Amino acid sequence: MYAGGDSTHRRGRDRHFLSVHSLDTSSSTGEDLHCKCCCDLSLEETMAHVSGERAPAFSTEELEKLVDGVLPQYTLLYGPPDKQVSAHQKKDIWRAIAKEVRTLGVHHRRSTQCRKRWEDISHWSKKMAEGDVGGAPVAP
């Protein structure tokens, strides 16, 4: 019943939203509600996140900004252990990268979304380099 989103599960998500997020209701019209916690999402974006809705695909511009943000920090994030930084510092780096991606104004990307997308791209490109992408073999 989870796939259909039974009402008990939905109420649990709403309770989670209300317990974790506090809304900024300073807008007199009430149309521009934003979450006041660290995520800085609009009410609509936060509810979509809590409800488990799928985020839109990254645009080409977002992917370019993501790559431009990760490459200078690559050694700190994924380099040899003696060159890497602490988990907290890595989170800060990913937050900064996500902030840069958000400057495009396409979608509000969280640091976890950016990190996951980078890891997906990295995994896919390694499979491409190994020639292990599935499908019919290419004729020589």
N, CA, C and O atoms as CSV, one atom per row, in Angstrom:
chain,resi,resn,atom,element,x,y,z
A,1,MET,N,N,0.814,-1.197,0.000
A,1,MET,CA,C,0.000,0.000,0.000
A,1,MET,C,C,0.855,1.257,0.000
A,1,MET,O,O,0.347,2.347,-0.263
A,2,TYR,N,N,2.154,1.124,0.293
A,2,TYR,CA,C,3.044,2.278,0.327
A,2,TYR,C,C,3.092,2.989,-1.017
A,2,TYR,O,O,3.091,4.219,-1.068
A,3,ALA,N,N,3.135,2.207,-2.132
A,3,ALA,CA,C,3.246,2.820,-3.451
A,3,ALA,C,C,2.080,3.759,-3.715
A,3,ALA,O,O,2.247,4.798,-4.354
A,4,GLY,N,N,0.911,3.400,-3.231
A,4,GLY,CA,C,-0.244,4.254,-3.415
A,4,GLY,C,C,-0.277,5.398,-2.424
A,4,GLY,O,O,-1.069,6.327,-2.583
A,5,GLY,N,N,0.553,5.351,-1.419
A,5,GLY,CA,C,0.627,6.437,-0.445
A,5,GLY,C,C,-0.544,6.416,0.513
A,5,GLY,O,O,-1.344,7.352,0.523
A,6,ASP,N,N,-0.669,5.368,1.324
A,6,ASP,CA,C,-1.797,5.300,2.235
A,6,ASP,C,C,-1.780,6.494,3.196
A,6,ASP,O,O,-0.727,7.073,3.464
A,7,SER,N,N,-2.938,6.845,3.700
A,7,SER,CA,C,-3.078,8.060,4.497
A,7,SER,C,C,-2.301,7.993,5.811
A,7,SER,O,O,-1.863,9.032,6.306
A,8,THR,N,N,-2.118,6.818,6.386
A,8,THR,CA,C,-1.354,6.703,7.628
A,8,THR,C,C,0.097,7.107,7.393
A,8,THR,O,O,0.682,7.846,8.185
A,9,HIS,N,N,0.666,6.618,6.303
A,9,HIS,CA,C,2.054,6.964,5.985
A,9,HIS,C,C,2.165,8.463,5.703
A,9,HIS,O,O,3.116,9.107,6.147
A,10,ARG,N,N,1.209,9.017,4.975
A,10,ARG,CA,C,1.228,10.441,4.648
A,10,ARG,C,C,1.139,11.284,5.911
A,10,ARG,O,O,1.845,12.286,6.031
A,11,ARG,N,N,0.289,10.900,6.851
A,11,ARG,CA,C,0.178,11.651,8.108
A,11,ARG,C,C,1.500,11.611,8.870
A,11,ARG,O,O,1.887,12.591,9.506
A,12,GLY,N,N,2.191,10.467,8.800
A,12,GLY,CA,C,3.496,10.359,9.446
A,12,GLY,C,C,4.490,11.328,8.840
A,12,GLY,O,O,5.278,11.949,9.554
A,13,ARG,N,N,4.454,11.459,7.525
A,13,ARG,CA,C,5.347,12.419,6.861
A,13,ARG,C,C,4.996,13.835,7.272
A,13,ARG,O,O,5.887,14.649,7.511
A,14,ASP,N,N,3.702,14.141,7.357
A,14,ASP,CA,C,3.281,15.483,7.768
A,14,ASP,C,C,3.748,15.781,9.181
A,14,ASP,O,O,4.191,16.894,9.466
A,15,ARG,N,N,3.654,14.793,10.073
A,15,ARG,CA,C,4.152,14.987,11.440
A,15,ARG,C,C,5.647,15.223,11.424
A,15,ARG,O,O,6.157,16.069,12.158
A,16,HIS,N,N,6.361,14.463,10.574
A,16,HIS,CA,C,7.803,14.661,10.443
A,16,HIS,C,C,8.080,16.090,9.975
A,16,HIS,O,O,8.957,16.767,10.513
A,17,PHE,N,N,7.340,16.534,8.989
A,17,PHE,CA,C,7.533,17.883,8.468
A,17,PHE,C,C,7.317,18.917,9.569
A,17,PHE,O,O,8.119,19.838,9.728
A,18,LEU,N,N,6.251,18.767,10.313
A,18,LEU,CA,C,5.945,19.743,11.347
A,18,LEU,C,C,6.929,19.691,12.506
A,18,LEU,O,O,7.187,20.713,13.142
A,19,SER,N,N,7.488,18.503,12.793
A,19,SER,CA,C,8.412,18.413,13.915
A,19,SER,C,C,9.817,18.867,13.537
A,19,SER,O,O,10.553,19.355,14.394
A,20,VAL,N,N,10.204,18.717,12.277
A,20,VAL,CA,C,11.564,19.044,11.861
A,20,VAL,C,C,11.662,20.440,11.274
A,20,VAL,O,O,12.672,21.121,11.454
A,21,HIS,N,N,10.637,20.865,10.583
A,21,HIS,CA,C,10.686,22.134,9.869
A,21,HIS,C,C,9.792,23.165,10.547
A,21,HIS,O,O,8.666,22.860,10.940
A,22,SER,N,N,10.295,24.368,10.679
A,22,SER,CA,C,9.451,25.455,11.164
A,22,SER,C,C,9.301,26.445,10.030
A,22,SER,O,O,10.286,26.818,9.394
A,23,LEU,N,N,8.097,26.869,9.776
A,23,LEU,CA,C,7.834,27.718,8.625
A,23,LEU,C,C,7.968,29.186,8.962
A,23,LEU,O,O,7.602,29.628,10.051
A,24,ASP,N,N,8.507,29.945,7.997
A,24,ASP,CA,C,8.577,31.386,8.096
A,24,ASP,C,C,7.271,31.921,7.535
A,24,ASP,O,O,7.050,31.886,6.325
A,25,THR,N,N,6.419,32.406,8.396
A,25,THR,CA,C,5.103,32.878,7.978
A,25,THR,C,C,5.048,34.398,7.961
A,25,THR,O,O,3.980,34.986,8.129
A,26,SER,N,N,6.200,35.036,7.758
A,26,SER,CA,C,6.250,36.492,7.796
A,26,SER,C,C,5.571,37.124,6.589
A,26,SER,O,O,5.252,38.313,6.618
A,27,SER,N,N,5.345,36.359,5.539
A,27,SER,CA,C,4.667,36.892,4.364
A,27,SER,C,C,3.216,37.189,4.711
A,27,SER,O,O,2.517,36.333,5.253
A,28,SER,N,N,2.766,38.385,4.405
A,28,SER,CA,C,1.395,38.766,4.750
A,28,SER,C,C,0.372,38.022,3.903
A,28,SER,O,O,-0.751,37.794,4.351
A,29,THR,N,N,0.746,37.642,2.684
A,29,THR,CA,C,-0.198,36.946,1.815
A,29,THR,C,C,-0.238,35.459,2.091
A,29,THR,O,O,-1.224,34.795,1.771
A,30,GLY,N,N,0.817,34.927,2.679
A,30,GLY,CA,C,0.864,33.501,2.949
A,30,GLY,C,C,1.228,32.683,1.728
A,30,GLY,O,O,1.280,31.455,1.801
A,31,GLU,N,N,1.483,33.344,0.596
A,31,GLU,CA,C,1.797,32.619,-0.634
A,31,GLU,C,C,3.258,32.202,-0.699
A,31,GLU,O,O,3.599,31.272,-1.430
A,32,ASP,N,N,4.113,32.860,0.039
A,32,ASP,CA,C,5.545,32.616,-0.074
A,32,ASP,C,C,6.091,32.013,1.212
A,32,ASP,O,O,7.041,32.542,1.788
A,33,LEU,N,N,5.504,30.918,1.666
A,33,LEU,CA,C,5.974,30.270,2.883
A,33,LEU,C,C,7.289,29.563,2.608
A,33,LEU,O,O,7.447,28.894,1.586
A,34,HIS,N,N,8.220,29.716,3.517
A,34,HIS,CA,C,9.509,29.052,3.389
A,34,HIS,C,C,9.852,28.370,4.694
A,34,HIS,O,O,9.450,28.804,5.773
A,35,CYS,N,N,10.602,27.297,4.570
A,35,CYS,CA,C,11.086,26.592,5.740
A,35,CYS,C,C,12.229,27.398,6.345
A,35,CYS,O,O,13.097,27.867,5.608
A,36,LYS,N,N,12.255,27.573,7.673
A,36,LYS,CA,C,13.283,28.373,8.326
A,36,LYS,C,C,14.478,27.539,8.761
A,36,LYS,O,O,15.451,28.095,9.271
A,37,CYS,N,N,14.436,26.223,8.575
A,37,CYS,CA,C,15.573,25.417,8.992
A,37,CYS,C,C,16.690,25.531,7.957
A,37,CYS,O,O,16.608,26.353,7.044
A,38,CYS,N,N,17.701,24.735,8.090
A,38,CYS,CA,C,18.895,24.845,7.257
A,38,CYS,C,C,18.646,24.560,5.780
A,38,CYS,O,O,19.472,24.939,4.950
A,39,CYS,N,N,17.542,23.908,5.418
A,39,CYS,CA,C,17.363,23.535,4.019
A,39,CYS,C,C,16.896,24.691,3.152
A,39,CYS,O,O,17.131,24.664,1.944
A,40,ASP,N,N,16.242,25.711,3.712
A,40,ASP,CA,C,15.815,26.904,2.990
A,40,ASP,C,C,14.971,26.569,1.766
A,40,ASP,O,O,15.111,27.212,0.725
A,41,LEU,N,N,14.102,25.576,1.877
A,41,LEU,CA,C,13.217,25.213,0.790
A,41,LEU,C,C,11.899,25.948,0.921
A,41,LEU,O,O,11.483,26.292,2.027
A,42,SER,N,N,11.237,26.190,-0.207
A,42,SER,CA,C,9.892,26.728,-0.144
A,42,SER,C,C,8.979,25.640,0.409
A,42,SER,O,O,9.359,24.471,0.464
A,43,LEU,N,N,7.779,26.028,0.817
A,43,LEU,CA,C,6.832,25.054,1.353
A,43,LEU,C,C,6.556,23.962,0.329
A,43,LEU,O,O,6.522,22.781,0.674
A,44,GLU,N,N,6.359,24.347,-0.922
A,44,GLU,CA,C,6.070,23.371,-1.975
A,44,GLU,C,C,7.237,22.407,-2.160
A,44,GLU,O,O,7.028,21.199,-2.272
A,45,GLU,N,N,8.474,22.932,-2.195
A,45,GLU,CA,C,9.644,22.077,-2.366
A,45,GLU,C,C,9.835,21.162,-1.170
A,45,GLU,O,O,10.190,19.994,-1.330
A,46,THR,N,N,9.601,21.687,0.040
A,46,THR,CA,C,9.769,20.890,1.243
A,46,THR,C,C,8.737,19.775,1.294
A,46,THR,O,O,9.073,18.639,1.627
A,47,MET,N,N,7.499,20.078,0.973
A,47,MET,CA,C,6.457,19.056,0.984
A,47,MET,C,C,6.732,17.994,-0.074
A,47,MET,O,O,6.463,16.815,0.156
A,48,ALA,N,N,7.265,18.394,-1.235
A,48,ALA,CA,C,7.614,17.422,-2.266
A,48,ALA,C,C,8.741,16.526,-1.762
A,48,ALA,O,O,8.737,15.320,-2.008
A,49,HIS,N,N,9.706,17.118,-1.054
A,49,HIS,CA,C,10.822,16.346,-0.500
A,49,HIS,C,C,10.315,15.361,0.543
A,49,HIS,O,O,10.700,14.191,0.535
A,50,VAL,N,N,9.459,15.825,1.436
A,50,VAL,CA,C,8.941,14.973,2.508
A,50,VAL,C,C,8.037,13.886,1.940
A,50,VAL,O,O,8.032,12.763,2.444
A,51,SER,N,N,7.273,14.204,0.900
A,51,SER,CA,C,6.332,13.230,0.349
A,51,SER,C,C,7.029,12.182,-0.509
A,51,SER,O,O,6.411,11.185,-0.885
A,52,GLY,N,N,8.300,12.390,-0.823
A,52,GLY,CA,C,9.024,11.404,-1.598
A,52,GLY,C,C,8.838,11.550,-3.094
A,52,GLY,O,O,9.142,10.621,-3.842
A,53,GLU,N,N,8.343,12.698,-3.552
A,53,GLU,CA,C,8.187,12.897,-4.987
A,53,GLU,C,C,9.561,12.959,-5.640
A,53,GLU,O,O,10.528,13.434,-5.044
A,54,ARG,N,N,9.629,12.483,-6.845
A,54,ARG,CA,C,10.886,12.463,-7.591
A,54,ARG,C,C,11.239,13.880,-8.039
A,54,ARG,O,O,10.390,14.618,-8.539
A,55,ALA,N,N,12.496,14.239,-7.852
A,55,ALA,CA,C,12.972,15.558,-8.277
A,55,ALA,C,C,13.139,15.565,-9.794
A,55,ALA,O,O,13.384,14.520,-10.398
A,56,PRO,N,N,13.006,16.739,-10.412
A,56,PRO,CA,C,13.211,16.816,-11.857
A,56,PRO,C,C,14.664,16.494,-12.218
A,56,PRO,O,O,15.575,16.671,-11.409
A,57,ALA,N,N,14.853,16.026,-13.428
A,57,ALA,CA,C,16.203,15.702,-13.899
A,57,ALA,C,C,17.069,16.959,-13.918
A,57,ALA,O,O,16.565,18.066,-14.106
A,58,PHE,N,N,18.363,16.782,-13.725
A,58,PHE,CA,C,19.297,17.894,-13.806
A,58,PHE,C,C,19.342,18.399,-15.240
A,58,PHE,O,O,19.397,17.605,-16.180
A,59,SER,N,N,19.321,19.705,-15.408
A,59,SER,CA,C,19.456,20.294,-16.743
A,59,SER,C,C,20.926,20.249,-17.153
A,59,SER,O,O,21.800,19.994,-16.324
A,60,THR,N,N,21.191,20.498,-18.428
A,60,THR,CA,C,22.565,20.541,-18.921
A,60,THR,C,C,23.366,21.605,-18.182
A,60,THR,O,O,24.523,21.385,-17.823
A,61,GLU,N,N,22.743,22.759,-17.959
A,61,GLU,CA,C,23.425,23.848,-17.258
A,61,GLU,C,C,23.757,23.461,-15.819
A,61,GLU,O,O,24.836,23.779,-15.320
A,62,GLU,N,N,22.829,22.773,-15.157
A,62,GLU,CA,C,23.071,22.328,-13.784
A,62,GLU,C,C,24.212,21.315,-13.744
A,62,GLU,O,O,25.053,21.360,-12.846
A,63,LEU,N,N,24.242,20.403,-14.713
A,63,LEU,CA,C,25.315,19.412,-14.759
A,63,LEU,C,C,26.670,20.079,-14.983
A,63,LEU,O,O,27.664,19.700,-14.364
A,64,GLU,N,N,26.703,21.075,-15.871
A,64,GLU,CA,C,27.956,21.790,-16.111
A,64,GLU,C,C,28.427,22.502,-14.845
A,64,GLU,O,O,29.612,22.476,-14.514
A,65,LYS,N,N,27.492,23.136,-14.144
A,65,LYS,CA,C,27.840,23.835,-12.900
A,65,LYS,C,C,28.299,22.837,-11.844
A,65,LYS,O,O,29.220,23.122,-11.079
A,66,LEU,N,N,27.663,21.672,-11.800
A,66,LEU,CA,C,28.056,20.621,-10.857
A,66,LEU,C,C,29.493,20.166,-11.124
A,66,LEU,O,O,30.303,20.080,-10.201
A,67,VAL,N,N,29.801,19.878,-12.376
A,67,VAL,CA,C,31.148,19.434,-12.739
A,67,VAL,C,C,32.162,20.542,-12.434
A,67,VAL,O,O,33.235,20.274,-11.892
A,68,ASP,N,N,31.820,21.783,-12.784
A,68,ASP,CA,C,32.711,22.914,-12.505
A,68,ASP,C,C,32.951,23.088,-11.008
A,68,ASP,O,O,34.014,23.560,-10.605
A,69,GLY,N,N,31.982,22.715,-10.187
A,69,GLY,CA,C,32.133,22.831,-8.742
A,69,GLY,C,C,32.906,21.681,-8.118
A,69,GLY,O,O,33.639,21.874,-7.148
A,70,VAL,N,N,32.745,20.482,-8.673
A,70,VAL,CA,C,33.380,19.304,-8.078
A,70,VAL,C,C,34.852,19.189,-8.461
A,70,VAL,O,O,35.684,18.871,-7.610
A,71,LEU,N,N,35.185,19.440,-9.713
A,71,LEU,CA,C,36.557,19.183,-10.176
A,71,LEU,C,C,37.632,19.886,-9.343
A,71,LEU,O,O,38.635,19.250,-9.018
A,72,PRO,N,N,37.478,21.167,-8.981
A,72,PRO,CA,C,38.521,21.789,-8.157
A,72,PRO,C,C,38.614,21.189,-6.745
A,72,PRO,O,O,39.656,21.292,-6.097
A,73,GLN,N,N,37.544,20.571,-6.277
A,73,GLN,CA,C,37.496,20.004,-4.930
A,73,GLN,C,C,37.673,18.491,-4.919
A,73,GLN,O,O,37.584,17.864,-3.864
A,74,TYR,N,N,37.924,17.903,-6.081
A,74,TYR,CA,C,37.911,16.449,-6.220
A,74,TYR,C,C,38.883,15.757,-5.260
A,74,TYR,O,O,38.534,14.751,-4.642
A,75,THR,N,N,40.077,16.281,-5.136
A,75,THR,CA,C,41.077,15.643,-4.266
A,75,THR,C,C,40.623,15.660,-2.813
A,75,THR,O,O,40.830,14.688,-2.086
A,76,LEU,N,N,40.005,16.757,-2.388
A,76,LEU,CA,C,39.524,16.830,-1.012
A,76,LEU,C,C,38.376,15.855,-0.764
A,76,LEU,O,O,38.244,15.304,0.329
A,77,LEU,N,N,37.549,15.649,-1.785
A,77,LEU,CA,C,36.380,14.779,-1.629
A,77,LEU,C,C,36.700,13.301,-1.843
A,77,LEU,O,O,36.202,12.442,-1.116
A,78,TYR,N,N,37.536,13.007,-2.847
A,78,TYR,CA,C,37.732,11.610,-3.252
A,78,TYR,C,C,39.189,11.181,-3.368
A,78,TYR,O,O,39.459,10.040,-3.741
A,79,GLY,N,N,40.124,12.056,-3.062
A,79,GLY,CA,C,41.542,11.744,-3.235
A,79,GLY,C,C,42.052,10.739,-2.226
A,79,GLY,O,O,41.274,10.134,-1.488
A,80,PRO,N,N,43.375,10.561,-2.199
A,80,PRO,CA,C,43.976,9.644,-1.225
A,80,PRO,C,C,43.626,10.071,0.197
A,80,PRO,O,O,43.422,11.258,0.450
A,81,PRO,N,N,43.554,9.131,1.119
A,81,PRO,CA,C,43.147,9.454,2.492
A,81,PRO,C,C,43.938,10.593,3.138
A,81,PRO,O,O,43.392,11.355,3.936
A,82,ASP,N,N,45.208,10.708,2.797
A,82,ASP,CA,C,45.991,11.784,3.405
A,82,ASP,C,C,45.645,13.163,2.833
A,82,ASP,O,O,46.022,14.180,3.414
A,83,LYS,N,N,44.932,13.210,1.703
A,83,LYS,CA,C,44.530,14.478,1.089
A,83,LYS,C,C,43.069,14.831,1.369
A,83,LYS,O,O,42.656,15.974,1.175
A,84,GLN,N,N,42.286,13.848,1.827
A,84,GLN,CA,C,40.861,14.081,2.081
A,84,GLN,C,C,40.660,14.873,3.370
A,84,GLN,O,O,41.539,14.943,4.229
A,85,VAL,N,N,39.492,15.457,3.474
A,85,VAL,CA,C,39.134,16.226,4.664
A,85,VAL,C,C,38.084,15.470,5.465
A,85,VAL,O,O,37.626,14.408,5.043
A,86,SER,N,N,37.702,16.005,6.611
A,86,SER,CA,C,36.728,15.340,7.475
A,86,SER,C,C,35.347,15.286,6.815
A,86,SER,O,O,35.072,16.001,5.852
A,87,ALA,N,N,34.502,14.435,7.348
A,87,ALA,CA,C,33.135,14.298,6.823
A,87,ALA,C,C,32.390,15.622,6.916
A,87,ALA,O,O,31.640,15.976,6.006
A,88,HIS,N,N,32.589,16.352,8.003
A,88,HIS,CA,C,31.928,17.653,8.170
A,88,HIS,C,C,32.392,18.632,7.093
A,88,HIS,O,O,31.579,19.363,6.528
A,89,GLN,N,N,33.684,18.651,6.810
A,89,GLN,CA,C,34.201,19.540,5.777
A,89,GLN,C,C,33.694,19.132,4.393
A,89,GLN,O,O,33.438,19.987,3.545
A,90,LYS,N,N,33.551,17.822,4.170
A,90,LYS,CA,C,32.997,17.360,2.895
A,90,LYS,C,C,31.557,17.839,2.732
A,90,LYS,O,O,31.154,18.257,1.647
A,91,LYS,N,N,30.784,17.776,3.819
A,91,LYS,CA,C,29.404,18.265,3.753
A,91,LYS,C,C,29.380,19.746,3.404
A,91,LYS,O,O,28.543,20.194,2.621
A,92,ASP,N,N,30.305,20.505,3.992
A,92,ASP,CA,C,30.384,21.936,3.685
A,92,ASP,C,C,30.734,22.173,2.218
A,92,ASP,O,O,30.199,23.084,1.587
A,93,ILE,N,N,31.627,21.355,1.684
A,93,ILE,CA,C,32.002,21.483,0.271
A,93,ILE,C,C,30.790,21.192,-0.609
A,93,ILE,O,O,30.523,21.923,-1.562
A,94,TRP,N,N,30.051,20.115,-0.287
A,94,TRP,CA,C,28.868,19.775,-1.084
A,94,TRP,C,C,27.797,20.855,-0.963
A,94,TRP,O,O,27.095,21.135,-1.935
A,95,ARG,N,N,27.659,21.466,0.212
A,95,ARG,CA,C,26.698,22.566,0.369
A,95,ARG,C,C,27.076,23.744,-0.518
A,95,ARG,O,O,26.214,24.365,-1.139
A,96,ALA,N,N,28.363,24.045,-0.574
A,96,ALA,CA,C,28.830,25.143,-1.426
A,96,ALA,C,C,28.589,24.836,-2.904
A,96,ALA,O,O,28.200,25.718,-3.669
A,97,ILE,N,N,28.820,23.583,-3.301
A,97,ILE,CA,C,28.571,23.182,-4.688
A,97,ILE,C,C,27.089,23.298,-5.007
A,97,ILE,O,O,26.718,23.809,-6.065
A,98,ALA,N,N,26.235,22.827,-4.097
A,98,ALA,CA,C,24.785,22.912,-4.313
A,98,ALA,C,C,24.341,24.370,-4.406
A,98,ALA,O,O,23.466,24.707,-5.204
A,99,LYS,N,N,24.934,25.218,-3.603
A,99,LYS,CA,C,24.598,26.649,-3.644
A,99,LYS,C,C,24.928,27.227,-5.017
A,99,LYS,O,O,24.162,28.025,-5.556
A,100,GLU,N,N,26.058,26.829,-5.578
A,100,GLU,CA,C,26.431,27.281,-6.917
A,100,GLU,C,C,25.452,26.764,-7.971
A,100,GLU,O,O,25.078,27.497,-8.887
A,101,VAL,N,N,25.040,25.506,-7.840
A,101,VAL,CA,C,24.073,24.936,-8.788
A,101,VAL,C,C,22.745,25.682,-8.683
A,101,VAL,O,O,22.082,25.925,-9.691
A,102,ARG,N,N,22.360,26.043,-7.458
A,102,ARG,CA,C,21.095,26.775,-7.259
A,102,ARG,C,C,21.130,28.171,-7.862
A,102,ARG,O,O,20.075,28.725,-8.170
A,103,THR,N,N,22.313,28.758,-8.040
A,103,THR,CA,C,22.380,30.113,-8.600
A,103,THR,C,C,21.797,30.177,-10.003
A,103,THR,O,O,21.428,31.253,-10.473
A,104,LEU,N,N,21.711,29.035,-10.674
A,104,LEU,CA,C,21.106,29.011,-12.007
A,104,LEU,C,C,19.611,29.267,-11.946
A,104,LEU,O,O,19.009,29.702,-12.927
A,105,GLY,N,N,19.009,28.997,-10.789
A,105,GLY,CA,C,17.584,29.242,-10.617
A,105,GLY,C,C,16.679,28.243,-11.307
A,105,GLY,O,O,15.480,28.490,-11.442
A,106,VAL,N,N,17.224,27.120,-11.746
A,106,VAL,CA,C,16.404,26.112,-12.431
A,106,VAL,C,C,15.580,25.346,-11.404
A,106,VAL,O,O,14.350,25.351,-11.462
A,107,HIS,N,N,16.253,24.689,-10.464
A,107,HIS,CA,C,15.603,23.951,-9.389
A,107,HIS,C,C,16.417,24.147,-8.123
A,107,HIS,O,O,17.611,24.442,-8.183
A,108,HIS,N,N,15.779,23.985,-6.996
A,108,HIS,CA,C,16.482,24.100,-5.719
A,108,HIS,C,C,17.104,22.743,-5.414
A,108,HIS,O,O,16.433,21.842,-4.911
A,109,ARG,N,N,18.387,22.605,-5.723
A,109,ARG,CA,C,19.084,21.344,-5.495
A,109,ARG,C,C,19.744,21.344,-4.125
A,109,ARG,O,O,20.424,22.300,-3.754
A,110,ARG,N,N,19.541,20.271,-3.381
A,110,ARG,CA,C,20.193,20.104,-2.082
A,110,ARG,C,C,21.555,19.469,-2.292
A,110,ARG,O,O,21.830,18.894,-3.344
A,111,SER,N,N,22.401,19.578,-1.283
A,111,SER,CA,C,23.748,19.023,-1.380
A,111,SER,C,C,23.703,17.508,-1.597
A,111,SER,O,O,24.531,16.962,-2.326
A,112,THR,N,N,22.748,16.834,-0.973
A,112,THR,CA,C,22.648,15.381,-1.143
A,112,THR,C,C,22.280,15.018,-2.580
A,112,THR,O,O,22.757,14.014,-3.108
A,113,GLN,N,N,21.431,15.832,-3.216
A,113,GLN,CA,C,21.074,15.583,-4.607
A,113,GLN,C,C,22.286,15.758,-5.517
A,113,GLN,O,O,22.505,14.966,-6.433
A,114,CYS,N,N,23.064,16.797,-5.257
A,114,CYS,CA,C,24.251,17.054,-6.076
A,114,CYS,C,C,25.280,15.940,-5.903
A,114,CYS,O,O,25.858,15.464,-6.880
A,115,ARG,N,N,25.507,15.528,-4.657
A,115,ARG,CA,C,26.462,14.460,-4.408
A,115,ARG,C,C,26.012,13.170,-5.085
A,115,ARG,O,O,26.822,12.490,-5.715
A,116,LYS,N,N,24.739,12.826,-4.966
A,116,LYS,CA,C,24.202,11.611,-5.576
A,116,LYS,C,C,24.332,11.670,-7.096
A,116,LYS,O,O,24.712,10.681,-7.723
A,117,ARG,N,N,24.020,12.812,-7.686
A,117,ARG,CA,C,24.118,12.950,-9.143
A,117,ARG,C,C,25.568,12.812,-9.596
A,117,ARG,O,O,25.845,12.182,-10.616
A,118,TRP,N,N,26.501,13.405,-8.831
A,118,TRP,CA,C,27.916,13.280,-9.174
A,118,TRP,C,C,28.340,11.813,-9.122
A,118,TRP,O,O,29.035,11.335,-10.018
A,119,GLU,N,N,27.927,11.105,-8.082
A,119,GLU,CA,C,28.301,9.700,-7.949
A,119,GLU,C,C,27.705,8.861,-9.072
A,119,GLU,O,O,28.342,7.925,-9.555
A,120,ASP,N,N,26.478,9.195,-9.490
A,120,ASP,CA,C,25.860,8.482,-10.613
A,120,ASP,C,C,26.642,8.728,-11.905
A,120,ASP,O,O,26.895,7.798,-12.671
A,121,ILE,N,N,27.021,9.984,-12.141
A,121,ILE,CA,C,27.790,10.322,-13.341
A,121,ILE,C,C,29.128,9.604,-13.309
A,121,ILE,O,O,29.556,9.040,-14.317
A,122,SER,N,N,29.789,9.620,-12.168
A,122,SER,CA,C,31.093,8.980,-12.023
A,122,SER,C,C,30.996,7.481,-12.287
A,122,SER,O,O,31.824,6.912,-12.998
A,123,HIS,N,N,29.985,6.851,-11.711
A,123,HIS,CA,C,29.784,5.408,-11.900
A,123,HIS,C,C,29.524,5.099,-13.368
A,123,HIS,O,O,30.102,4.161,-13.917
A,124,TRP,N,N,28.655,5.884,-14.009
A,124,TRP,CA,C,28.290,5.656,-15.404
A,124,TRP,C,C,29.501,5.850,-16.311
A,124,TRP,O,O,29.705,5.069,-17.240
A,125,SER,N,N,30.309,6.886,-16.053
A,125,SER,CA,C,31.462,7.140,-16.915
A,125,SER,C,C,32.518,6.042,-16.763
A,125,SER,O,O,33.195,5.705,-17.735
A,126,LYS,N,N,32.669,5.480,-15.559
A,126,LYS,CA,C,33.603,4.371,-15.370
A,126,LYS,C,C,33.135,3.148,-16.148
A,126,LYS,O,O,33.946,2.441,-16.748
A,127,LYS,N,N,31.827,2.897,-16.138
A,127,LYS,CA,C,31.285,1.760,-16.896
A,127,LYS,C,C,31.491,1.974,-18.395
A,127,LYS,O,O,31.783,1.029,-19.128
A,128,MET,N,N,31.336,3.219,-18.845
A,128,MET,CA,C,31.553,3.533,-20.261
A,128,MET,C,C,33.010,3.265,-20.637
A,128,MET,O,O,33.295,2.684,-21.684
A,129,ALA,N,N,33.935,3.700,-19.762
A,129,ALA,CA,C,35.358,3.516,-20.043
A,129,ALA,C,C,35.717,2.035,-20.092
A,129,ALA,O,O,36.597,1.638,-20.856
A,130,GLU,N,N,35.048,1.215,-19.288
A,130,GLU,CA,C,35.305,-0.221,-19.266
A,130,GLU,C,C,34.564,-0.944,-20.382
A,130,GLU,O,O,34.823,-2.121,-20.633
A,131,GLY,N,N,33.651,-0.260,-21.051
A,131,GLY,CA,C,32.863,-0.878,-22.112
A,131,GLY,C,C,31.772,-1.767,-21.577
A,131,GLY,O,O,31.286,-2.645,-22.289
A,132,ASP,N,N,31.369,-1.557,-20.318
A,132,ASP,CA,C,30.366,-2.395,-19.659
A,132,ASP,C,C,29.073,-1.604,-19.474
A,132,ASP,O,O,28.648,-1.356,-18.346
A,133,VAL,N,N,28.449,-1.209,-20.584
A,133,VAL,CA,C,27.228,-0.427,-20.486
A,133,VAL,C,C,26.007,-1.191,-20.952
A,133,VAL,O,O,24.909,-0.636,-21.001
A,134,GLY,N,N,26.178,-2.432,-21.288
A,134,GLY,CA,C,25.044,-3.241,-21.713
A,134,GLY,C,C,24.739,-3.018,-23.180
A,134,GLY,O,O,25.435,-2.269,-23.866
A,135,GLY,N,N,23.705,-3.667,-23.649
A,135,GLY,CA,C,23.337,-3.540,-25.065
A,135,GLY,C,C,24.190,-4.441,-25.933
A,135,GLY,O,O,25.005,-5.220,-25.440
A,136,ALA,N,N,23.989,-4.320,-27.218
A,136,ALA,CA,C,24.718,-5.138,-28.176
A,136,ALA,C,C,26.158,-4.652,-28.292
A,136,ALA,O,O,26.417,-3.452,-28.208
A,137,PRO,N,N,27.095,-5.576,-28.484
A,137,PRO,CA,C,28.490,-5.162,-28.644
A,137,PRO,C,C,28.667,-4.372,-29.936
A,137,PRO,O,O,27.961,-4.595,-30.920
A,138,VAL,N,N,29.613,-3.455,-29.914
A,138,VAL,CA,C,29.905,-2.635,-31.083
A,138,VAL,C,C,30.815,-3.443,-32.003
A,138,VAL,O,O,31.804,-4.026,-31.559
A,139,ALA,N,N,30.469,-3.470,-33.289
A,139,ALA,CA,C,31.276,-4.209,-34.258
A,139,ALA,C,C,32.589,-3.479,-34.482
A,139,ALA,O,O,32.610,-2.250,-34.548
A,140,PRO,N,N,33.690,-4.224,-34.601
A,140,PRO,CA,C,34.998,-3.575,-34.819
A,140,PRO,C,C,35.142,-2.974,-36.193
A,140,PRO,O,O,36.184,-2.400,-36.509
